[in-house]
Amino acid sequence: MSDVDEVDTCIIGAGVVGLAIARELTNRGGEVLILESSPKFGEGISSRNSEVIHAGIYYPKDSLKATLCVRGKKLLYEYCAQRNVAHRRLGKLIVATNSEEESQLETIRDRANGNDVDDIDFVSSSALKDIEPAVQATAALLSPSTGIISAHDLMTAFLGDIEANGGSLACRASVTSVNVESSGFLLNCDIDGHSYRLKCRRLVNSAGLNAQDVAGSISGFNPGLIPKQYLCKGNYFIYQARNPFFHLIYPVPDTGGAGLGVHATIDMGGQVKFGPDVEYIEEADYSVSETSFSHSIEAIRRYFPSLDDRHLAPGYAGIRPKLQGPGDSPEDFIIQGFESHEINGLVNLYGIESPGLTSSMAIAETVSTRLDATSG
């Protein structure tokens, strides 16, 4: 091994988005190395979510979340079919439990239509009883293009493509600092307790919860361009009883925009889980919060009154890397390239929360295009 190894492109972070970007770049013939601080790929945000393929319903028109979700959904369904990645197009019901929420359904459908999601249909309370007898609601919206996916299977497929194209993944590899040089970047790393230096021409910061720290470690990087991150925990509970649902069941989301409400999703094995709730925290903590249990039961019973909480057990918790604090208006993804920081060959990704998994392949296209535009 030379004193300083060299690679064309380095990606920091091997979650679903980092892997999708690496796959896109290696498909285009690029030499790519992924650095992941954990022992395995996808152990952070990517392994602690609802594993839902979102339709693109809720997000503001022309936002990155809207456009990349709709594009990503199409790419993801096509890829899963081609590579036999476990997934199911179950459909989703957004249910209203009173007249005020019914009026919000109109707004949600209009926003979906504005995002070119034109398959949303209204469902009356009587029709709802036929298709979801366990659900209590006065009306609902049906999103037939919403589905579920095995995130682990997807990431495994992405990694298989990366390695088949000559890319590689190094785990237990933490980036401690980055020096910007005339020809690219010099990364100072710790790999399994050993110091390691790496030069690359292009650098993608897809470090999830650590993206702000990575950006802050880049020499000369303007700290004013690093958005503040808020950690938002979501607790999930497993329903250890027969699955009462045929679709994913979502309440009308909170108007504050911090989350989509405590919803019912189904995994690839048919297990029902409820979550996530919204709990802003100061430090990363993946324990399921005991205080959220009673609040979640109350929220679930609004649309599933026959819930037997004796069958409800703590499952897991995930953390969203939000760019808005409690009570603030929702923020969009940030994909920050040369147009913002004027550093050639660098892309930073911040706030890649939901619908990040659904959007992953479209995010990868966007990052690749931005790198091509600024890297000679």
Secondary structure, DSSP 4 states (H G I P E B T S, - for coil): --SSEEEEEEEE--SHHHHHHHHHHHHTT--EEEE-SSSSTT-SGGGSS--EE--S-SSPTT-HHHHHHHHHHHHHHHHHHHHT--EE---EEEEE-SHHHHHHHHHHHHHHHHTT----EEEEHHHHHHH-TT---SEEEEETT-EEE-HHHHHHHHHHHHHHTT-EEE-SEEEEEEEEETTEEEEEEEETTEEEEEEEEEEEE--GGGHHHHHHTBTT--GGGS---EEEEEEEEEE-S----SSEEEEPPPTT-S---SEEEE-TTS-EEEE---EEESS---SPPTHHHHHHHHHHHTT-TT--GGGEEEEEEEEEEESS-TTSPP---EEE-HHHH--TTEEEEE---TTHHHHHHHHHHHHHHHHHHH--
